[in-house]
Amino acid sequence: MDKVLKWRDALEKAANLSGYDYSNKAGTEADSIEKLVQVILNKLDCKSSSNLKGLVEIEPKVEQIESLLCLDSPVVCNVGIWGMGGIGKTTLADVVYHRFSSKFEACCFLKNVRENSEGKDGIYNLRNKLLREIFDDESININTPSIGSELLKERLRRTQVLIVLDDVNDSRQLELLVGDDLKFGVGSRIIITTRDRSLLNEKVDDDKIYEVKGLKHDGALQLFHLHALKNKSPTTVYTEFSRKVIDYIQGIPLALQTLGALFRRCDTEEDWDEELNRLKKFPSKKVQNVLRLSYNGLEENEKECFLDIACFLKGADVYIAKRILDIRGFFGTGIQNLIDKSLISISKKNCLEMHDLLQEMGRTIVREQCRDEPGKRNRLWAADDVYQVLENDTGTSTVQCIFFDTSNMTRLELCGPPFKKMSNLSFLVIHDPHLRVLYKQFFKSGTELAEFFFVPLFGERYNVGLKTSLWLEVFGVRYTILDLCRGLQSLPNSLRYLYWQGYPLKSLPSNFSPQNLVELRLPYSFAGEKLWRKNQNLGNLKVIELSFCKHLTEVPDLSHCPKIEHIDLYGCTKLVRIPSYFKDLDKLRCLNLGWCTSLEFLPVLPVSFSLSLSHARTHTQAHLHISLMPFFHVLNNLFDVHASMLQEISDETLVSTICVGNQIPHWFCHQNKGSSITIKLPPDWYGTDFLGFAFSLVVVDNALPLDLSLSFTKIVCKCNFKTNSGESHEIIYPYFVPFTERVGKRYYSPSEFIFVWYSAFALGEGANLNRSTSFYKLVTEACFEFYPAESRFLGKWAVRRMVTKCGICLLYAQDVETIKLGGSTS
């Protein structure tokens, strides 16, 4: 009876509703009815699709996709949704599809295109499903590359459709499903979700591609609690545990849901802690299987690059990573392909980033090569695994790479030839910021024998004694002991990259043939001038780093290194001279002599190279002049060849030096506070003997934000030349990179530096300055502005605080000797 009364009440209300007046509307009654039905459908659809229970941070993403769809435009529009596996692409596309499908004449959501297109006729079955749903005709069955039927094509051209292609991984899928053979009606919309951005290039404009990012911290916490705690309110303790899980998962919705369900069965704090540790050691198979789909679709070169990044290159500068991949025999172009496939990204600091779950997936793939014996895997990075292999001498020819971070080791004793069986080892890194070396020197301390250590600290070494023990503690820091008292008998001849921080011996093993070495880096080591045997084959060596080798008095023989490009001798305080044969190293581009405080002789050097010299002496003008002497030597060498070799000097020719201090050298007659300076030019400034401009800056390192450093900074110099008649021309000089070796670390503690550099870009005319000689003879004023290339990340205040002083010097051929003798230019 109650139901009857409710119906009567509803009918009475409906009868009293005012009708829809179409008498003044354009079109027929049928048109008005169609519009009315569309309004009602839209309202009903919005109400039904507003149920977003269990979805977090979805609404803003839907709004952004809606703006990309431009639903009011009559033009056919393709939109791409791109992101890593499990990030929520399908969920987002599904919500958008159901919210807007009523606006179209026909709709189709093709799920799992990747999976369903596999098999003999998989892709044709998908296309048949698409056409059947659009035309509501189950009889359609086409198993040829082209549709063929002109009738079907014509019907498609007259139908406004909404199509979602979910998880596309091959361009052939796009060609058959929405290719040129299929023309859709006015106002149609096609949404494509994929992990591979490069697939979208042909079908989707760049500004129509939406990248799905992970959930923010609060959203991730909300979704995790939804699945881990059901409807319970999290306590403070569980919230803290949840944050640890969130830090591990980093906003991937699939992982938050899957792992949240696993934590639902945990009742105590101990259970939560145990489950988290278990997941880190044995990741969820469901999540790993979703992520591995992206890896399985990679080409062989991309797979190798991905595994190298996962195992030891995550966080590396892109420049360094590409160089290492090249040394390993892979192609650096694989990095861009991995970016397109959402497997890695590049940070603002130009470093490789990879999600922790993807990294763990990559490392799991390597572990699967041999779970029980690490020595039978091609990459070793876990300290325990490396320790086991080296200590027990269980390495094999399978091992290609070892990255050994010894920071959690207390003692490692290498006896005999631990690398002998690793005949294919090409990449060896032994690294620890706190690595200290034990070697054969002892002294008496009371009645006990104590061992003698060198401890690098803030760029200096201090001698400390300690009773014999498994580890050393200095100022509360625990240091690793690497025991090589019995020597190192051999290294594999296959090595192409060797980085050994604190290498404990004066020379490489006598039976080691370094003919394959491309980069040799032994910072903070005991290396001496006889690092290898005389006349050793070093034909492939391009980089050698011996920074902070305090015992180095002479440079090891590099005369047989025709490919050498970079020599880093930073902090070699006992180094006295640079060999004269350096002038014959025509590939040499960078020589770092920073903090070489005993240096007395610098020979003629190649023209096209960069010299870096930071000096630790007091900042008087006299000592500053001494610090700049190598710069004058190079300038003199350059000017000597200027007349005869002008056309051979490239635009990249750069002579530079770096000094600690806060005063522009006095021979810069034009100086100003701040980052810009305007100078008046004499009438005859642009004569035949004019060589160009030298630049100098005082730069404050601590003015930069914490995530930037001078180690990564490029200095831009912009100059505007003006004539009295008002004509002007602006040029931008090539970047000046103060620290040319971008290793992401610097061992300096001072905060103020003086940069001095001279670029051959200023030597040329015509092609270089893009103006005729006659124009520059009329120039009377030049305005120079200096700023970091990264200034788009900085505010103007940071730029002003970074560059505190600047100076300009017009250089002429006759000026060099005057400057060297302490005078200044006119």
Rosetta blueprint (number, residue, H / E / L):
1 M L
2 D H
3 K H
4 V H
5 L H
6 K H
7 W H
8 R H
9 D H
10 A H
11 L H
12 E H
13 K H
14 A H
15 A H
16 N L
17 L L
18 S L
19 G L
20 Y L
21 D L
22 Y L
23 S L
24 N L
25 K L
26 A L
27 G L
28 T L
29 E H
30 A H
31 D H
32 S H
33 I H
34 E H
35 K H
36 L H
37 V H
38 Q H
39 V H
40 I H
41 L H
42 N H
43 K H
44 L H
45 D H
46 C H
47 K H
48 S H
49 S H
50 S L
51 N L
52 L L
53 K L
54 G L
55 L L
56 V L
57 E L
58 I L
59 E H
60 P H
61 K H
62 V H
63 E H
64 Q H
65 I H
66 E H
67 S H
68 L H
69 L H
70 C L
71 L L
72 D L
73 S L
74 P L
75 V L
76 V L
77 C E
78 N E
79 V E
80 G E
81 I E
82 W E
83 G L
84 M L
85 G L
86 G L
87 I L
88 G L
89 K H
90 T H
91 T H
92 L H
93 A H
94 D H
95 V H
96 V H
97 Y H
98 H H
99 R H
100 F H
101 S H
102 S H
103 K H
104 F L
105 E L
106 A E
107 C E
108 C E
109 F E
110 L E
111 K L
112 N L
113 V H
114 R H
115 E H
116 N H
117 S L
118 E L
119 G L
120 K L
121 D L
122 G H
123 I H
124 Y H
125 N H
126 L H
127 R H
128 N H
129 K H
130 L H
131 L H
132 R H
133 E H
134 I H
135 F H
136 D L
137 D L
138 E L
139 S L
140 I L
141 N L
142 I L
143 N L
144 T L
145 P L
146 S L
147 I L
148 G L
149 S L
150 E H
151 L H
152 L H
153 K H
154 E H
155 R H
156 L H
157 R H
158 R L
159 T L
160 Q L
161 V E
162 L E
163 I E
164 V E
165 L E
166 D E
167 D E
168 V E
169 N L
170 D L
171 S H
172 R H
173 Q H
174 L H
175 E H
176 L H
177 L H
178 V H
179 G L
180 D L
181 D L
182 L L
183 K L
184 F L
185 G L
186 V L
187 G L
188 S L
189 R E
190 I E
191 I E
192 I E
193 T E
194 T E
195 R L
196 D L
197 R H
198 S H
199 L H
200 L H
201 N L
202 E L
203 K L
204 V L
205 D L
206 D H
207 D H
208 K H
209 I E
210 Y E
211 E E
212 V L
213 K L
214 G L
215 L L
216 K L
217 H H
218 D H
219 G H
220 A H
221 L H
222 Q H
223 L H
224 F H
225 H H
226 L H
227 H H
228 A H
229 L L
230 K L
231 N L
232 K L
233 S L
234 P L
235 T L
236 T H
237 V H
238 Y H
239 T H
240 E H
241 F H
242 S H
243 R H
244 K H
245 V H
246 I H
247 D H
248 Y H
249 I H
250 Q L
251 G L
252 I L
253 P H
254 L H
255 A H
256 L H
257 Q H
258 T H
259 L H
260 G H
261 A H
262 L H
263 F H
264 R L
265 R L
266 C L
267 D L
268 T L
269 E H
270 E H
271 D H
272 W H
273 D H
274 E H
275 E H
276 L H
277 N H
278 R H
279 L H
280 K H
281 K H
282 F L
283 P L
284 S L
285 K H
286 K H
287 V H
288 Q H
289 N H
290 V H
291 L H
292 R H
293 L H
294 S H
295 Y H
296 N H
297 G L
298 L L
299 E L
300 E H
301 N H
302 E H
303 K H
304 E H
305 C H
306 F H
307 L H
308 D H
309 I H
310 A H
311 C H
312 F H
313 L H
314 K L
315 G L
316 A L
317 D E
318 V H
319 Y H
320 I H
321 A H
322 K H
323 R H
324 I H
325 L H
326 D H
327 I H
328 R L
329 G L
330 F L
331 F L
332 G L
333 T H
334 G H
335 I H
336 Q H
337 N H
338 L H
339 I H
340 D H
341 K L
342 S L
343 L L
344 I L
345 S E
346 I E
347 S L
348 K L
349 K L
350 N L
351 C E
352 L E
353 E E
354 M L
355 H L
356 D H
357 L H
358 L H
359 Q H
360 E H
361 M H
362 G H
363 R H
364 T H
365 I H
366 V H
367 R H
368 E L
369 Q L
370 C L
371 R L
372 D L
373 E L
374 P H
375 G H
376 K H
377 R L
378 N L
379 R E
380 L E
381 W L
382 A L
383 A H
384 D H
385 D H
386 V H
387 Y H
388 Q H
389 V H
390 L H
391 E H
392 N H
393 D L
394 T L
395 G L
396 T L
397 S L
398 T L
399 V L
400 Q L
401 C E
402 I E
403 F E
404 F E
405 D E
406 T L
407 S L
408 N L
409 M L
410 T L
411 R E
412 L E
413 E E
414 L L
415 C L
416 G L
417 P L
418 P L
419 F L
420 K L
421 K L
422 M L
423 S L
424 N L
425 L L
426 S L
427 F E
428 L E
429 V E
430 I E
431 H E
432 D L
433 P L
434 H L
435 L E
436 R E
437 V E
438 L E
439 Y E
440 K E
441 Q E
442 F E
443 F E
444 K E
445 S E
446 G L
447 T L
448 E E
449 L E
450 A E
451 E E
452 F E
453 F E
454 F E
455 V E
456 P E
457 L E
458 F L
459 G L
460 E E
461 R E
462 Y E
463 N E
464 V E
465 G E
466 L E
467 K E
468 T L
469 S L
470 L L
471 W L
472 L E
473 E E
474 V E
475 F L
476 G L
477 V E
478 R E
479 Y E
480 T E
481 I E
482 L E
483 D E
484 L L
485 C L
486 R L
487 G L
488 L L
489 Q L
490 S L
491 L L
492 P L
493 N L
494 S L
495 L L
496 R L
497 Y E
498 L E
499 Y E
500 W E
501 Q L
502 G L
503 Y L
504 P L
505 L L
506 K L
507 S L
508 L L
509 P L
510 S L
511 N L
512 F L
513 S L
514 P H
515 Q H
516 N H
517 L L
518 V L
519 E E
520 L E
521 R E
522 L L
523 P L
524 Y L
525 S L
526 F L
527 A L
528 G L
529 E L
530 K L
531 L L
532 W L
533 R L
534 K L
535 N L
536 Q L
537 N L
538 L L
539 G L
540 N L
541 L L
542 K L
543 V E
544 I E
545 E E
546 L L
547 S L
548 F L
549 C L
550 K L
551 H L
552 L L
553 T L
554 E L
555 V L
556 P L
557 D L
558 L L
559 S L
560 H L
561 C L
562 P L
563 K L
564 I L
565 E L
566 H E
567 I E
568 D E
569 L L
570 Y L
571 G L
572 C L
573 T L
574 K L
575 L L
576 V L
577 R E
578 I L
579 P L
580 S H
581 Y H
582 F H
583 K H
584 D H
585 L L
586 D L
587 K L
588 L L
589 R L
590 C E
591 L E
592 N E
593 L L
594 G L
595 W L
596 C L
597 T L
598 S L
599 L L
600 E L
601 F E
602 L L
603 P L
604 V L
605 L L
606 P L
607 V L
608 S L
609 F L
610 S E
611 L E
612 S E
613 L L
614 S L
615 H L
616 A L
617 R L
618 T L
619 H L
620 T L
621 Q H
622 A H
623 H H
624 L H
625 H H
626 I H
627 S H
628 L L
629 M H
630 P H
631 F H
632 F H
633 H H
634 V H
635 L H
636 N H
637 N H
638 L H
639 F H
640 D H
641 V H
642 H H
643 A H
644 S H
645 M H
646 L H
647 Q H
648 E H
649 I L
650 S L
651 D L
652 E L
653 T L
654 L E
655 V E
656 S E
657 T E
658 I E
659 C E
660 V E
661 G L
662 N L
663 Q L
664 I L
665 P L
666 H L
667 W L
668 F L
669 C L
670 H E
671 Q E
672 N E
673 K E
674 G L
675 S L
676 S E
677 I E
678 T E
679 I E
680 K E
681 L L
682 P L
683 P L
684 D L
685 W L
686 Y L
687 G L
688 T L
689 D L
690 F E
691 L E
692 G E
693 F E
694 A E
695 F E
696 S E
697 L E
698 V E
699 V E
700 V E
701 D H
702 N H
703 A H
704 L L
705 P L
706 L L
707 D L
708 L L
709 S L
710 L H
711 S H
712 F H
713 T L
714 K L
715 I E
716 V E
717 C E
718 K E
719 C E
720 N E
721 F E
722 K E
723 T E
724 N L
725 S L
726 G L
727 E L
728 S E
729 H E
730 E E
731 I E
732 I E
733 Y L
734 P L
735 Y L
736 F E
737 V L
738 P L
739 F L
740 T L
741 E L
742 R L
743 V L
744 G L
745 K L
746 R L
747 Y L
748 Y L
749 S L
750 P L
751 S L
752 E E
753 F E
754 I E
755 F E
756 V E
757 W E
758 Y E
759 S E
760 A H
761 F H
762 A H
763 L L
764 G L
765 E L
766 G L
767 A L
768 N L
769 L L
770 N L
771 R L
772 S L
773 T H
774 S H
775 F H
776 Y H
777 K H
778 L H
779 V E
780 T E
781 E E
782 A E
783 C E
784 F E
785 E E
786 F E
787 Y E
788 P E
789 A H
790 E H
791 S H
792 R H
793 F H
794 L L
795 G L
796 K H
797 W H
798 A H
799 V H
800 R H
801 R H
802 M H
803 V E
804 T E
805 K E
806 C E
807 G E
808 I E
809 C E
810 L E
811 L E
812 Y E
813 A L
814 Q L
815 D H
816 V H
817 E H
818 T H
819 I H
820 K H
821 L L
822 G L
823 G L
824 S L
825 T L
826 S L
